[in-house]
Amino acid sequence: MLNTSAVTDAIVTTLKTIADLAAAMTVLDVTGAPVVRITAFHYLLGQDHRLAEAVYGMPAPSMLVAWEGSKGGNFDGQTIWKHRWGIYYRMGNAAGLAVPVGYEDLWALTCNGATAVTGAATGPNIRNIQIADGLDIMDTPSIDHALDEDLVDRFKAVFIIPEIGDN
Amino acid sequence: MSAFGAHFGMLNAAVLAAFGIPVTFTPQDGSGAQQITGIIQKPAMGEDSLPGSILGASVVRLFVQFAAITPEPQHGDAIAINGVAYVVADLDVDTQGGAVLKLRIS
C-alpha cells in the first residue's frame, strides 16, 4: 500500500499548477512576496494543529488538503485500495471585486483547470492525470456545502483515488 | 429610541469603555480607516494564539456598538487588530444597537 503522505503533497503540488486556481489562492506575505495558500495537512502531533482547528482557522483565501482514510476491498481484479482526501476551501474576500472568484468558480477550476504537471502550460485537468506513481486516475470527485462554527459558508471536496495493485 | 434602548446603549458604551480595545476599521466604501472600540468574545473554537496577538488567532468574534459606527460595518469590510488583518465574514446585529462581528484572518 502506498504511503498517502507523499500523495497528499502531490495533490497540493498538482493543485498549485492550475494557474487560475493558484491565482485565486495567492496573497502577499508581510514582505510583499506572493504566497499560494494551498497547503497539506499531515496530522503531525507537535507540528500541526488538530484537523478541526486547522480547518476552522483557514485564512481567506486558502485551500487545505488532508488524507481522511483508505478503504480496503476487492474493488476489481487489480484494485484493493481506495484512498480518500478532503479538500477544504475558503474563498477570498469578494468585496469590491468586479470579477470575484466564488466557491462555484473554485470548484470549476479544480475540476476543469489545466494542470501543468507535465511541464506544458495546458495539460489535462486533475481528474485525468496520474497524481503520483502507483495511483490510477481519481474517481469522479465530489463537493458539498458546509457551515463552519460561525455558520459561515465553506465547501469541502472529496478526492477518492484508487491505487494500482498493492504497492 | 425607547428608554430601554437608550439604557442598553449606555450599558454598551460603559462596557466598551471599560473592556474594549482599539481596532482599525476600514469600510469598503472608501471613506477611510477609522479607530473603533470592540471587545473580543469567546470564539466558537479555541486556537493556539491569542486573538489579536502578533501571530493572530484566525477567527475572532468582536463585539462593537454597531449603531455608533458610521458607515455601519458589513460583510467584506476590513478590520485590523494589533496589525493583524481580518475580514468581516459575518455579523450578528442585536436589537439594542450592538453587534458581534465575525472576523476571519485574511
Interface residues (C-beta under 8 A of the other chain):
Chain A: V27 H49 A52 E53 Y56 G57 M58 P59 A60 R90 G92 N93 A94 A95 G96 D148 E149 D150 L151 V152
Chain B: Q28 P43 A44 M45 G46 E47 D48 A57 S58 V59 R61 H75 G76 D77 A78 V87 A89 D90 K102 R104 I105 S106
